[in-house]
């Protein structure tokens, strides 16, 4: 009897290791096989584009239904007549996990266009996300604001830390243009590093991450006590290595990324949003141009260093500080070194940032820089 008991315990002890070994040896799949509900238009160097026309219900298999809002989930998502139909209060989030390099384009319409849009959710969390809302009334009413605002908003715990102070902050908002019932809208969201752009109906809103960064995101659609119909959806960007490995998706780590934007091709925030430079900022646009040269890897290192030399206390203001802080996220060591040198020259501080430190250590230091900027904005206006 004793031997039998020992044998049973031994089997139970070995089962988890057997399962783990089976998982490690799982058959690899292609990106097209994993995202079988849509059409994988391209996949190279972890950069993917998947499109959906919602001709078949199987498209929903590539998404999860989640409720990141502090309301009772209701309604749901269904596919019929070549469209995705959404109603109630819920979010439909893509299974793929992207680096902070993702673009989403949705063609949608609504009989009562309000409280609809796109979301970028932090992987593994449902209480930290970026919300790109059309004609918001849900949050506006709670904050006693005029309803109908289009907005980019950050929701969730500071720096993603559990148990810390939660926050809700408008990053950018506008009440123009008014949306018409049944109007087809191409809603596009682009996240590149800490910059976020939302384009629709001839309007562009642009905002920079604050109150902590979003190094990885899952894109999705949402409704908040409303309805919408989506006829087309395109998701593109750079998937994380962790996601690909966990799901045994085949990829070649040696491939050169064919679709990555050169960093100098990312316009400065003021230019993206169409905002006019502030008065009294004669050197502002020149300084932003220098920063674009600093981060342009197609230029020689000498030219980039020469551009960095032109940045100093007098011409580095709020917009330039944001642009330099963005550079600290760069994968390019030279960009990071030149950016922190320029920041130190402009502010006299490094805030613990070391351009050669491991990526997670650098991200923590970058959050210090964003906190510093938020506390000292008036000094740099």
Steps between C-alpha positions, in 0.01 A plus 500: 500500500786732587666435163173573316461831681857598416444410135185712484675797657789461259263505202320807632835669559620431144180604319572877508850441361363274229243762400761772504722293277209434266430872480863581427494247220171625356480512124579845359231682304514772240357845566229427241402183686489675837299801376276284283196725542652773285736540207869534586612740229865500608721367777872562519743576784208486746319774303154386398191632324168321551177615335139406566196543275273307739364282222501206742430460871834326552661846502397526866736212588794742472361721777406488868201674654607696808342765717754762611231744610360543849149415384307178467590333169210477258423427137773346293652453155364303206575458131232504230446648158871565453523724806593488865217619722576635846264618770484548875806556716798285410827482310616260230879469532742343252695199626830630366732695730693785337792711596425871524493497121150427374241643263126426485257607229128436540220596262191541714163667527230549760140617497577697816877557482617539858714311753670284238859461388827314541697389805862401563501268800798408717562123463393303805304792643147624445535816708777681312446623146495781249155592373437667163137611521260653253229729640545397862214557741570225754808655663414860418174490694673349803754784489230762436646581162310578183410172325605414146875532543741300284795412719815307578497391863721297732322281755651281770755466775810717496784327313285187490573434867229307678352661805638843421297809438264454207458781254294625211655777293402671179810519282331674208141587414284694257128541432557558128387358261146391585425150372191426292267204546590215265815677381782266398812588696855382444642507851875457512718470809878496484728440796872543455709493818326744738314690228138435420310628198125472434367599156134512388267714285778739406607553861821392672561485873854433622619436854808370677483232769513644848460349847700195392570340165341217301789281377259232373133512399208296369280699258123472493158655442257617766145618558377662821123482518482553125495324164722489193559300186851428373546398135879494481781467752874506441758442774871536436813539705786316666405200715700434814745210509340374821158470335640318197699255711217431744269415209763310299459726197778458246715804422856575398677716762772583246265664249530872441187694591358621165232731629648680799475876472832677513491699819553830320182432300290535814388865496536705813185516717413859412521420129293183533214673669501798267553735792670828433825565687457704815586868479841587628636162384715628216752219538249226585448352153875524428573302818247232408671474163831446675345223709373328184855512364636369829283189476542446124708186462548565130721799580865457598581492869695825460197678352277370778747618765516840330120525515504412870748781565237749387269407790537705818306657786361785291342299218397182681149564630204274579451354150873444455530332840220260407672419171834438673336281763344297217854445369592326825277207391698453178658164416798694363775563756627814327154655508469427870847639580444822306152547651607464862798728438266764354260459791779543752621814319147644497395406856818412688357155580515138389244364752686170517481426128788297359481442121691171538280358777264204440172594332279461812738716704492765228119498490483572874734795455291630208196503727701721735552738210128517425425568866764773500348662191148492644615668822709763322296579190461867584877541517535388138207682337 
